[in-house]
Amino acid sequence: MAVVSLDSSATAPDWDALARRGRRRRLWWNSVLVGFLITVSVPILLPYFWMFTISVSARTGGVESAVLWRAVAVLVPAVVVYGLLRLLLEERRQRILLALAVALAAALALWLAVGDQLHLANYRFLWNPNLVEELRGPATARGQFPWVWDAFANSLMLATVQTVLVLTVSTLAGYYLSRFQFPGRAGFLQGLLVLHAFPAMTLVIPIFLLMYWSGLLDTLTGVILVIATLELPFSIFVMKGFFDAVPWDIEMSAMTDGATRRQAFIQVVLPQVKVGMLAVGVFAFIKGWEEYVFVRTLLFEKSNWVMSLYIFYVSEDIMGVDYGIVAAVAVFYILPSLLLYLFCQKFLVQMTLGGIKG
């Protein structure tokens, strides 16, 4: 009679070895993916590195190309090293320490490479309101050049107000479209997509005439209404998707427990879609901050200039005189959008859009 051995140790898999192999394989694939993304991102990031380097190194007589390349030779590897080493760390504290270490090392290397060429003179437009006017030479047909802080305040007001409008209307409209049935609802949703499909450039002339007839031409109010209107179709559709992903049962349970429809909406539903609201708000703010086509078309008075118009005219007037200041203005222009993204990226990368019901 054959004897069957009950000892399964010879055939039992080595779970620890399999786990180590899986971790190595995942790390390898993640490294390849991050390396590929960093490689294809370099052509996009390189102009920004150049712009920052020019803003802190260019002088009236120009900037040597060697300064640019030495600075890029420090900054680009620092970004690549940080992106790759970040994969090895899982704790948030370790990643913060890594970012500080890479930043300090890059700052030290940058100082050793081009430290004698660095200065902040190009940023003197921040405290000298007449600097651009002095560099322009003889007065042009546009007259007195406004101060950058006036344009900054106009841009901040435009972006903030239109963000509040877009976020408020899209949230309420998205909730209504998600929770209620009414005649023409399907056609309304299709209309939102059709409106978003039209290129904004095709609407410049009709919008210009509407602003003229309504008395809103050359006013920040008119531009705010235009940008908010153009952003609303897509924002409403996105918010509807987030509300569709919130189960109706939790809202019904709140109303069963005595909450009104408004209380259930504010206290139960809105916290579930806060990531979507944040995403819509961030994208709306960036759109309002960087808008150029309609502010160039609808604003004429220098007192109404926003940052996109300011940097356009600065580039046009003094690029040949001192492009270091033009680069500094560009850095100042992108700083709010960059800071907003850095503070909100944790929520944006976690954004998921639920199934959208027709």
C-alpha positions as CSV (number, residue, x, y, z in Angstrom):
1,M,0.0,0.0,0.0
2,A,1.3,3.5,-1.0
3,V,1.9,5.9,1.8
4,V,0.7,9.4,1.2
5,S,2.8,12.0,3.0
6,L,1.0,14.7,4.8
7,D,4.0,16.9,5.0
8,S,3.3,19.9,2.6
9,S,6.4,21.9,3.5
10,A,8.1,20.9,0.3
11,T,5.3,22.3,-1.9
12,A,4.2,25.3,0.2
13,P,5.1,28.6,-1.5
14,D,7.5,31.0,0.1
15,W,5.2,33.9,0.7
16,D,8.0,36.2,1.9
17,A,10.0,35.6,-1.3
18,L,6.9,36.2,-3.4
19,A,6.2,39.4,-1.5
20,R,9.8,40.7,-2.0
21,R,9.6,39.8,-5.7
22,G,6.3,41.7,-6.0
23,R,7.7,44.7,-4.3
24,R,10.8,44.7,-6.5
25,R,8.7,44.3,-9.6
26,R,6.4,47.1,-8.6
27,L,9.3,49.4,-7.7
28,W,10.9,48.7,-11.1
29,W,7.8,49.4,-13.1
30,N,7.1,52.6,-11.0
31,S,10.7,53.7,-11.6
32,V,10.4,53.2,-15.3
33,L,7.0,55.0,-15.4
34,V,8.3,58.0,-13.4
35,G,11.5,58.1,-15.4
36,F,9.5,58.2,-18.6
37,L,7.2,60.9,-17.3
38,I,10.1,63.0,-16.1
39,T,11.9,62.6,-19.5
40,V,8.9,63.7,-21.5
41,S,8.3,66.6,-19.0
42,V,11.7,68.1,-19.4
43,P,10.9,69.9,-22.7
44,I,7.9,71.4,-20.9
45,L,9.8,72.3,-17.7
46,L,12.9,73.6,-19.4
47,P,11.4,77.0,-20.5
48,Y,10.2,77.6,-17.0
49,F,13.7,76.9,-15.6
50,W,15.2,79.3,-18.2
51,M,12.6,81.9,-17.3
52,F,13.4,81.7,-13.6
53,T,17.1,81.7,-14.3
54,I,16.9,84.8,-16.5
55,S,14.8,86.6,-13.9
56,V,17.5,86.2,-11.3
57,S,20.6,86.6,-13.5
58,A,20.0,88.7,-16.5
59,R,21.4,92.2,-16.6
60,T,20.9,95.2,-18.9
61,G,23.8,94.0,-21.0
62,G,22.3,90.5,-21.4
63,V,22.9,87.1,-19.8
64,E,25.4,84.6,-20.8
65,S,24.1,81.3,-22.1
66,A,26.6,79.5,-19.9
67,V,24.7,80.7,-16.9
68,L,21.5,79.2,-18.2
69,W,23.0,75.9,-19.0
70,R,24.8,75.6,-15.7
71,A,21.6,76.4,-13.8
72,V,19.6,73.9,-15.9
73,A,22.3,71.3,-15.2
74,V,21.6,71.7,-11.5
75,L,17.8,72.1,-11.5
76,V,16.8,69.3,-13.9
77,P,18.8,66.5,-12.2
78,A,17.4,67.7,-8.8
79,V,13.9,67.2,-10.1
80,V,14.7,63.8,-11.6
81,V,16.4,62.6,-8.4
82,Y,13.5,63.8,-6.2
83,G,11.0,62.1,-8.5
84,L,12.8,58.7,-8.4
85,L,13.7,58.7,-4.7
86,R,10.2,59.7,-3.7
87,L,9.1,56.2,-4.9
88,L,11.1,54.6,-2.2
89,L,9.5,56.5,0.6
90,E,5.9,55.9,1.8
91,E,5.6,58.1,4.8
92,R,4.7,61.8,4.4
93,R,7.3,62.9,6.9
94,Q,10.1,61.1,5.0
95,R,9.0,62.7,1.7
96,I,9.0,66.2,3.3
97,L,12.5,65.6,4.6
98,L,13.6,64.4,1.1
99,A,12.1,67.5,-0.5
100,L,14.0,69.7,1.9
101,A,17.2,67.8,1.4
102,V,17.0,67.9,-2.4
103,A,16.1,71.6,-2.3
104,L,19.0,72.5,0.0
105,A,21.4,70.4,-2.1
106,A,20.2,72.1,-5.3
107,A,20.4,75.5,-3.8
108,L,24.0,74.9,-2.7
109,A,25.0,73.5,-6.1
110,L,23.2,76.4,-7.8
111,W,25.1,78.9,-5.7
112,L,28.4,77.2,-6.4
113,A,27.7,77.1,-10.2
114,V,26.3,80.6,-10.8
115,G,26.2,82.3,-7.4
116,D,28.2,85.2,-8.5
117,Q,25.7,85.9,-11.3
118,L,22.5,85.9,-9.2
119,H,20.7,89.0,-8.1
120,L,17.2,90.3,-7.5
121,A,17.5,93.6,-9.4
122,N,15.0,92.5,-12.0
123,Y,12.3,92.3,-9.4
124,R,12.5,96.0,-8.6
125,F,9.3,96.6,-10.6
126,L,7.5,95.3,-7.4
127,W,8.4,98.4,-5.4
128,N,9.2,100.9,-8.2
129,P,5.9,101.9,-9.9
130,N,7.7,104.0,-12.6
131,L,10.3,101.4,-13.6
132,V,8.6,100.2,-16.7
133,E,7.7,103.7,-17.8
134,E,11.4,104.7,-17.4
135,L,12.6,101.8,-19.5
136,R,10.1,102.5,-22.2
137,G,11.8,105.8,-23.0
138,P,9.6,108.4,-24.8
139,A,5.9,108.1,-24.0
140,T,4.0,106.0,-26.4
141,A,0.4,106.3,-27.6
142,R,-0.8,104.3,-24.6
143,G,0.4,106.9,-22.2
144,Q,1.3,106.2,-18.5
145,F,2.1,102.5,-17.8
146,P,0.1,101.2,-14.8
147,W,1.8,99.7,-11.7
148,V,2.0,95.9,-11.6
149,W,0.1,95.7,-8.3
150,D,-2.9,97.4,-9.9
151,A,-3.0,94.7,-12.5
152,F,-2.4,92.1,-9.9
153,A,-5.4,93.3,-7.8
154,N,-7.6,93.4,-11.0
155,S,-6.6,89.8,-11.8
156,L,-7.1,88.6,-8.3
157,M,-10.6,90.2,-8.2
158,L,-11.5,88.8,-11.6
159,A,-10.4,85.3,-10.9
160,T,-11.9,85.2,-7.3
161,V,-15.3,86.6,-8.2
162,Q,-15.8,84.4,-11.3
163,T,-14.6,81.4,-9.3
164,V,-17.2,82.0,-6.7
165,L,-19.9,82.5,-9.4
166,V,-18.9,79.3,-11.2
167,L,-18.6,77.2,-8.1
168,T,-22.0,78.4,-6.6
169,V,-24.0,78.0,-9.8
170,S,-22.4,74.7,-10.9
171,T,-22.9,73.2,-7.5
172,L,-26.6,74.1,-7.3
173,A,-27.3,73.2,-10.9
174,G,-25.4,70.0,-10.7
175,Y,-27.4,68.9,-7.6
176,Y,-30.7,69.8,-9.2
177,L,-29.8,67.9,-12.4
178,S,-28.7,64.9,-10.4
179,R,-31.6,64.6,-8.0
180,F,-34.7,65.8,-9.9
181,Q,-36.4,64.8,-13.1
182,F,-38.1,67.5,-15.2
183,P,-39.2,67.8,-18.8
184,G,-36.3,68.6,-21.1
185,R,-33.7,67.4,-18.7
186,A,-31.9,65.1,-21.2
187,G,-31.9,67.9,-23.8
188,F,-30.5,70.3,-21.3
189,L,-27.6,67.9,-20.5
190,Q,-26.9,67.5,-24.2
191,G,-27.0,71.3,-24.6
192,L,-24.3,71.7,-21.9
193,L,-22.0,69.4,-23.8
194,V,-22.7,71.2,-27.1
195,L,-22.1,74.6,-25.6
196,H,-18.7,73.4,-24.2
197,A,-17.8,72.0,-27.6
198,F,-17.9,75.5,-29.3
199,P,-14.5,77.2,-29.5
200,A,-14.5,80.4,-27.5
201,M,-12.8,82.3,-30.2
202,T,-15.9,82.0,-32.4
203,L,-17.9,84.0,-29.8
204,V,-15.6,87.0,-29.6
205,I,-17.6,89.3,-31.9
206,P,-21.1,88.4,-30.6
207,I,-19.9,88.9,-27.0
208,F,-18.2,92.2,-27.9
209,L,-21.5,93.5,-29.3
210,L,-23.5,92.2,-26.3
211,M,-21.1,93.9,-23.9
212,Y,-21.3,97.1,-25.9
213,W,-25.1,97.1,-26.0
214,S,-25.4,96.3,-22.3
215,G,-22.9,99.0,-21.2
216,L,-20.5,96.5,-19.8
217,L,-17.7,97.0,-22.3
218,D,-14.4,97.9,-20.8
219,T,-15.5,96.8,-17.3
220,L,-14.2,94.0,-15.1
221,T,-17.8,93.1,-14.4
222,G,-18.4,92.3,-18.0
223,V,-15.3,90.1,-18.3
224,I,-16.2,88.3,-15.1
225,L,-19.7,87.5,-16.5
226,V,-18.3,86.3,-19.8
227,I,-15.6,84.0,-18.4
228,A,-18.0,82.6,-15.8
229,T,-20.7,81.9,-18.5
230,L,-18.2,80.1,-20.7
231,E,-16.9,78.0,-17.8
232,L,-20.4,77.0,-16.4
233,P,-21.4,74.3,-18.9
234,F,-18.5,72.0,-18.2
235,S,-18.4,72.8,-14.5
236,I,-22.1,71.9,-14.1
237,F,-21.6,68.6,-15.9
238,V,-18.7,67.8,-13.7
239,M,-20.5,68.6,-10.5
240,K,-23.5,66.5,-11.7
241,G,-21.2,63.6,-12.0
242,F,-20.0,64.0,-8.4
243,F,-23.6,64.3,-7.1
244,D,-24.5,61.2,-9.1
245,A,-21.8,59.3,-7.1
246,V,-23.4,60.2,-3.8
247,P,-26.0,57.5,-2.8
248,W,-29.5,58.8,-2.4
249,D,-29.9,56.6,0.7
250,I,-27.7,58.8,2.9
251,E,-29.7,61.9,2.0
252,M,-33.0,60.1,2.5
253,S,-31.8,58.9,5.9
254,A,-31.0,62.4,7.0
255,M,-34.4,63.6,6.0
256,T,-36.0,60.7,7.7
257,D,-34.3,61.7,10.9
258,G,-35.8,65.1,10.7
259,A,-33.5,67.2,8.6
260,T,-34.9,69.4,5.9
261,R,-33.9,69.1,2.3
262,R,-31.6,72.1,2.7
263,Q,-30.0,70.8,5.8
264,A,-29.4,67.4,4.2
265,F,-27.9,69.1,1.2
266,I,-25.5,71.3,3.2
267,Q,-24.6,68.9,6.0
268,V,-24.7,65.5,4.3
269,V,-24.3,65.8,0.5
270,L,-21.8,68.7,0.2
271,P,-19.1,67.1,2.3
272,Q,-19.3,64.1,0.0
273,V,-18.5,66.3,-3.1
274,K,-15.9,68.6,-1.6
275,V,-13.2,67.2,-3.7
276,G,-15.2,68.0,-6.8
277,M,-16.0,71.5,-5.6
278,L,-12.3,72.0,-5.0
279,A,-11.3,70.8,-8.4
280,V,-13.9,73.0,-10.1
281,G,-12.8,76.0,-8.0
282,V,-9.1,75.5,-8.8
283,F,-9.7,75.1,-12.5
284,A,-12.0,78.1,-12.6
285,F,-9.5,80.3,-10.7
286,I,-6.7,79.4,-13.0
287,K,-8.9,80.0,-16.1
288,G,-9.8,83.4,-14.8
289,W,-6.2,84.2,-13.8
290,E,-4.7,83.3,-17.2
291,E,-7.5,84.6,-19.4
292,Y,-6.2,86.7,-22.3
293,V,-8.4,86.6,-25.3
294,F,-11.5,88.3,-23.8
295,V,-9.6,90.7,-21.5
296,R,-7.6,91.8,-24.6
297,T,-10.9,92.2,-26.5
298,L,-13.1,93.8,-23.9
299,L,-10.7,95.9,-21.7
300,F,-9.2,99.2,-22.9
301,E,-8.5,101.5,-20.0
302,K,-5.2,101.0,-18.3
303,S,-6.8,101.1,-14.9
304,N,-8.7,97.9,-15.9
305,W,-5.6,95.9,-17.0
306,V,-5.1,92.5,-15.6
307,M,-1.8,90.5,-15.3
308,S,-2.1,88.9,-18.7
309,L,-2.5,92.3,-20.4
310,Y,0.3,93.7,-18.3
311,I,2.8,91.1,-19.2
312,F,1.9,91.3,-22.9
313,Y,2.5,95.1,-23.0
314,V,5.7,94.8,-20.9
315,S,7.0,92.2,-23.3
316,E,6.1,94.4,-26.3
317,D,7.6,97.6,-24.9
318,I,10.8,96.6,-23.1
319,M,11.8,93.1,-24.3
320,G,14.6,94.7,-26.4
321,V,15.7,96.9,-23.5
322,D,15.8,94.6,-20.5
323,Y,14.4,91.1,-20.9
324,G,15.4,90.2,-17.4
325,I,12.6,92.3,-16.1
326,V,10.2,90.7,-18.5
327,A,11.2,87.3,-17.2
328,A,10.7,88.5,-13.6
329,V,7.2,89.7,-14.4
330,A,6.5,86.3,-15.9
331,V,7.6,84.6,-12.8
332,F,5.5,86.9,-10.7
333,Y,2.5,86.2,-13.0
334,I,2.6,82.4,-12.7
335,L,3.3,82.4,-8.9
336,P,-0.3,82.4,-7.7
337,S,-1.4,79.6,-10.0
338,L,1.7,77.6,-9.0
339,L,1.0,78.1,-5.3
340,L,-2.6,77.2,-5.6
341,Y,-1.8,74.0,-7.4
342,L,0.9,73.0,-4.9
343,F,-1.5,73.5,-2.0
344,C,-4.4,71.6,-3.7
345,Q,-2.6,68.9,-5.6
346,K,-3.1,66.3,-2.8
347,F,-6.9,66.6,-3.4
348,L,-6.7,66.9,-7.2
349,V,-4.8,63.7,-7.7
350,Q,-7.3,61.9,-5.6
351,M,-10.3,63.2,-7.6
352,T,-12.6,60.5,-8.9
353,L,-15.7,61.1,-11.0
354,G,-18.6,58.8,-10.4
355,G,-20.8,57.4,-13.1
356,I,-22.8,60.1,-14.8
357,K,-26.5,59.2,-15.2
358,G,-28.2,60.4,-18.3
